[in-house]
Amino acid sequence: MPKPSERTTIKVQSELTVLAAVRLPDSRHDPRDPFGELRALAAQAGATVVGELAQSRDRPVAGTYIGRGKLDELKALCEMTDAGTIIFDHDLSPKQIANIEEATERKVLDRSELILDIFASRATTHAAKLQVELAQLEYTYPRLRAMWSHLERIAGGSPQGIGTRGPGEQQLEIDRRLVKNRKAMLQRELREIEARKQREVAKRKQSSFTVGLVGYTNAGKSTLFNTLTAGGAYADDRLFATLMTRTREWDLGAGETVMLSDTVGFVRDLPHDLIASFKATLEEATHADLLLIVLDVADPAAELHYETVTRTLDDLDDGARRAEGLDYRPPERLLLLNKVDLLPDNRELLIWQANVKNAIPICALPSPDGSPIRGHAELIARVRDAATGAMLELELVVPLSDSRTISILENRAEIVDRQYENGAARLKVRIGRRQLDRLRSAGSRFQIVGEATTTPAWRT
């Protein structure tokens, strides 16, 4: 059996694993299947779960989190099932991990380390790999200390630091210096990616109404994204299938289009270091005009999932508000009750609709026979209303040289009357307030008749 000194990796692929948890009075888990999510996470990491053990306590034990008697029971369960790994449904301190490993003679991982391992296996783009590695360095390094496998690459192929060790230096000091340098390099590169992403999002918002799909992992966001747009997002029935944002144009009909983004899924107790590292990816969630929260209403833990998503979005809003001050306007939110076709009856659905105002029941999957998909017509109508804003009837004077603005008004607004005079088009239009604001922000040159101005902008 592995000993604590052999804990050289957090990977659990193909390992026999026991799940453990201490249920505290304020624990957030599904009482109908307390280990359900952790079991799914372990399976996604490639582990084979062979046993589960839980203890109810008022507070965790300082040194081992779990009680002494249960610790002995945990070791016996591992011996009986031949499990070499224990995964706890909590974040543990390095000291707690070391103490549990010493008592059980098994490798011990906590919840955050497991999630980090899954993210590492899912990361395919350069940015995602950088973000995951930084999160691993921030969170897991203090726990693995001098045993990180990637330190071999940092130290030029030698985990012992041969050729780099100074007089009197200890291995731990070398490793800490190497990790500090690596973190600084990753942070520099991620800052560049974040700045580029902010510019892209700002430019997109200036020219288009932006909509973000958010929700718990495996709620059906990518499936809905592919149904509503030209698609291209990877969709699978597993946790964290999407790690990077994908954006496509969504045609709402009647000449109105918006930009729709598919984002990384949230999960209960997502490591804070991971949220920080994925800041560029989550930029879509904080700077969209509208967020569509996709909820798997057929999941027994749907209420917990909704609570997790709203709490995470509130945290992101607070962070953006601190960074931008009064300039920050949090996006509107609309709840989509997905997978209603899997509900045995309408009772759950009626409860959700009573508790969350304006929630829309939908099916993300396209209809196999091509018939109208439940909820999509209402969803499109609601998004179109949000994109256009309150309807205004105005008289606009637009210079004929600004053919782009005239074309947009012809295609996206209702032209009630038009006249041409003095090199300008005088258009009586019905247009949404947001559409008018987007025209202004895009630099369109027009004058609203009756507005307090003396000289048209194009004649100054």
Backbone hydrogen bonds, N-H to C=O, Kabsch-Sander energy under -0.5 kcal/mol:
donor,donor_aa,acceptor,acceptor_aa,energy
6,E,3,K,-2.5
7,R,4,P,-1.6
8,T,6,E,-1.8
14,S,46,G,-2.9
15,E,12,V,-2.1
17,T,48,T,-3.0
18,V,85,T,-2.4
19,L,51,G,-2.7
20,A,87,I,-2.5
21,A,53,L,-1.6
23,R,21,A,-0.5
23,R,55,Q,-3.1
24,L,22,V,-0.9
27,S,24,L,-2.0
29,H,27,S,-0.7
33,D,30,D,-1.1
36,G,33,D,-2.2
39,R,35,F,-2.9
40,A,36,G,-2.0
41,L,37,E,-2.7
42,A,38,L,-2.7
43,A,39,R,-2.2
44,Q,40,A,-2.2
45,A,41,L,-1.6
46,G,43,A,-1.2
47,A,42,A,-2.4
48,T,15,E,-2.8
49,V,47,A,-0.6
50,V,17,T,-3.0
51,G,17,T,-0.9
53,L,19,L,-2.2
55,Q,21,A,-1.9
57,R,23,R,-1.7
57,R,55,Q,-0.5
61,V,65,Y,-1.9
65,Y,61,V,-2.4
66,I,64,T,-3.3
71,L,67,G,-2.1
72,D,68,R,-2.0
73,E,69,G,-1.9
74,L,70,K,-2.6
75,K,71,L,-2.2
76,A,72,D,-2.2
77,L,73,E,-2.2
78,C,74,L,-2.1
79,E,75,K,-2.2
80,M,76,A,-2.4
81,T,77,L,-2.1
82,D,78,C,-1.0
83,A,78,C,-1.6
84,G,16,L,-1.5
85,T,16,L,-1.4
86,I,107,K,-2.8
87,I,18,V,-2.5
88,F,86,I,-0.5
88,F,109,L,-2.7
89,D,20,A,-2.1
92,L,90,H,-0.5
97,I,93,S,-2.4
98,A,94,P,-2.4
99,N,95,K,-2.5
100,I,96,Q,-2.5
101,E,97,I,-2.6
102,E,98,A,-2.1
103,A,99,N,-2.0
104,T,100,I,-2.5
105,E,101,E,-2.4
107,K,84,G,-1.9
109,L,86,I,-2.7
111,R,90,H,-2.5
114,L,110,D,-1.8
115,I,111,R,-2.2
116,L,112,S,-2.6
117,D,113,E,-2.0
118,I,114,L,-2.0
119,F,115,I,-2.7
120,A,116,L,-2.4
121,S,117,D,-1.7
122,R,118,I,-1.5
123,A,119,F,-1.9
129,K,125,T,-2.2
130,L,126,H,-2.1
131,Q,127,A,-2.6
132,V,128,A,-2.6
133,E,129,K,-2.3
134,L,130,L,-2.4
135,A,131,Q,-2.1
136,Q,132,V,-2.5
137,L,133,E,-2.5
138,E,134,L,-2.6
139,Y,135,A,-2.6
140,T,136,Q,-1.8
141,Y,136,Q,-1.4
143,R,140,T,-1.5
144,L,140,T,-2.2
145,R,141,Y,-2.9
147,M,144,L,-2.1
148,W,145,R,-0.7
151,L,148,W,-0.9
152,E,149,S,-1.5
154,I,150,H,-1.6
155,A,151,L,-2.6
156,G,153,R,-1.4
157,G,152,E,-4.0
158,S,152,E,-0.6
161,G,158,S,-1.6
164,T,161,G,-2.3
165,R,161,G,-1.2
169,E,166,G,-1.8
174,I,170,Q,-1.9
175,D,171,Q,-2.7
176,R,172,L,-2.5
177,R,173,E,-2.0
178,L,174,I,-2.5
179,V,175,D,-2.7
180,K,176,R,-2.4
181,N,177,R,-2.2
182,R,178,L,-2.4
183,K,179,V,-2.9
184,A,180,K,-2.0
185,M,181,N,-2.0
186,L,182,R,-2.5
187,Q,183,K,-2.9
188,R,184,A,-2.0
189,E,185,M,-2.1
190,L,186,L,-2.7
191,R,187,Q,-2.1
192,E,188,R,-1.6
193,I,189,E,-1.9
194,E,190,L,-2.9
195,A,191,R,-2.5
196,R,192,E,-2.2
197,K,193,I,-2.6
198,Q,194,E,-2.6
199,R,195,A,-1.9
200,E,196,R,-2.2
201,V,197,K,-2.8
202,A,198,Q,-2.6
203,K,199,R,-2.4
204,R,200,E,-2.4
205,K,201,V,-2.6
206,Q,202,A,-1.7
207,S,203,K,-1.4
208,S,204,R,-2.3
211,V,259,M,-3.2
212,G,290,L,-2.6
213,L,261,S,-3.2
214,V,212,G,-0.6
214,V,292,L,-2.4
216,Y,294,V,-0.6
217,T,266,F,-2.8
219,A,216,Y,-1.4
224,L,220,G,-2.2
225,F,221,K,-2.6
226,N,222,S,-2.4
227,T,223,T,-1.7
228,L,224,L,-2.3
229,T,225,F,-1.8
238,R,236,D,-2.0
241,A,238,R,-0.8
246,R,262,D,-1.6
248,R,260,L,-2.6
250,W,258,V,-3.3
251,D,249,E,-0.6
252,L,250,W,-0.7
252,L,256,E,-2.5
253,G,256,E,-0.6
256,E,253,G,-1.9
257,T,255,G,-0.5
258,V,250,W,-2.2
259,M,209,F,-2.5
260,L,248,R,-3.1
260,L,258,V,-0.6
261,S,211,V,-2.4
262,D,246,R,-2.8
263,T,213,L,-1.2
265,G,242,T,-0.7
266,F,215,G,-2.3
270,L,267,V,-1.2
274,L,271,P,-0.7
275,I,271,P,-1.9
276,A,272,H,-2.5
277,S,273,D,-2.2
278,F,274,L,-2.1
279,K,276,A,-1.3
282,L,278,F,-2.6
283,E,280,A,-0.7
284,E,281,T,-1.0
285,A,282,L,-0.9
286,T,282,L,-1.1
287,H,283,E,-1.7
288,A,284,E,-0.8
289,D,210,T,-1.6
290,L,210,T,-1.6
291,L,332,E,-3.0
292,L,212,G,-3.1
293,I,291,L,-0.7
293,I,334,L,-2.4
294,V,214,V,-3.2
294,V,292,L,-0.8
295,L,293,I,-0.6
295,L,336,L,-2.6
297,V,295,L,-1.5
297,V,338,N,-1.7
299,D,296,D,-1.6
302,A,299,D,-1.9
305,H,301,A,-2.4
306,Y,302,A,-2.6
307,E,303,E,-2.1
308,T,304,L,-2.2
309,V,305,H,-2.5
310,T,306,Y,-2.5
311,R,307,E,-2.1
312,T,308,T,-2.4
313,L,309,V,-2.6
314,D,310,T,-2.3
315,D,311,R,-2.1
316,L,312,T,-2.3
317,D,313,L,-2.6
318,D,314,D,-2.4
319,G,315,D,-2.2
320,A,316,L,-2.5
321,R,317,D,-2.6
322,R,318,D,-2.2
323,A,319,G,-1.8
324,E,320,A,-2.5
325,G,321,R,-2.4
327,D,324,E,-1.4
328,Y,325,G,-1.5
332,E,289,D,-1.7
334,L,291,L,-2.4
336,L,293,I,-3.3
337,L,335,L,-0.6
337,L,360,I,-2.6
338,N,295,L,-2.3
338,N,336,L,-1.3
340,V,362,I,-1.4
342,L,339,K,-1.7
343,L,340,V,-1.3
350,L,346,N,-2.6
351,I,347,R,-1.9
352,W,348,E,-2.2
353,Q,349,L,-2.4
354,A,350,L,-1.7
355,N,351,I,-1.9
356,V,352,W,-2.6
357,K,355,N,-0.6
359,A,356,V,-1.5
360,I,335,L,-2.4
362,I,337,L,-2.5
363,C,374,R,-1.4
370,G,367,S,-1.5
376,H,373,I,-1.6
377,A,373,I,-0.6
379,L,375,G,-2.4
380,I,376,H,-2.8
381,A,377,A,-2.2
382,R,378,E,-2.4
383,V,379,L,-2.6
384,R,380,I,-2.7
385,D,381,A,-2.2
386,A,382,R,-2.1
387,A,383,V,-2.6
388,T,384,R,-2.3
389,G,385,D,-2.5
392,L,431,I,-2.9
394,L,392,L,-0.6
394,L,429,V,-2.4
396,L,394,L,-0.6
396,L,427,L,-3.4
397,V,447,Q,-2.7
398,V,396,L,-0.6
398,V,425,A,-2.8
400,L,423,G,-2.3
402,D,399,P,-1.8
403,S,401,S,-1.5
406,I,402,D,-1.7
407,S,403,S,-2.4
408,I,404,R,-2.3
409,L,405,T,-2.5
410,E,406,I,-2.3
411,N,407,S,-2.0
412,R,408,I,-2.8
413,A,409,L,-1.6
414,E,430,R,-2.4
415,I,413,A,-0.7
416,V,414,E,-0.8
416,V,428,K,-3.0
417,D,428,K,-1.5
419,Q,426,R,-1.9
421,E,424,A,-2.4
424,A,421,E,-1.3
425,A,398,V,-3.4
426,R,419,Q,-4.0
426,R,424,A,-0.5
427,L,396,L,-3.1
427,L,425,A,-0.8
428,K,417,D,-3.2
429,V,394,L,-2.9
429,V,427,L,-0.7
430,R,414,E,-2.3
431,I,392,L,-2.5
431,I,429,V,-0.5
433,R,390,A,-2.1
434,R,388,T,-1.6
435,Q,388,T,-1.1
436,L,432,G,-2.2
437,D,433,R,-2.3
438,R,434,R,-2.5
439,L,435,Q,-2.1
440,R,436,L,-2.1
441,S,437,D,-2.7
442,A,438,R,-1.7
443,G,440,R,-1.8
444,S,439,L,-2.4
446,F,444,S,-0.8
447,Q,397,V,-2.1
449,V,395,E,-3.1
449,V,447,Q,-0.6
451,E,448,I,-2.5
453,T,451,E,-1.7
459,R,456,P,-1.9
460,T,457,A,-1.1
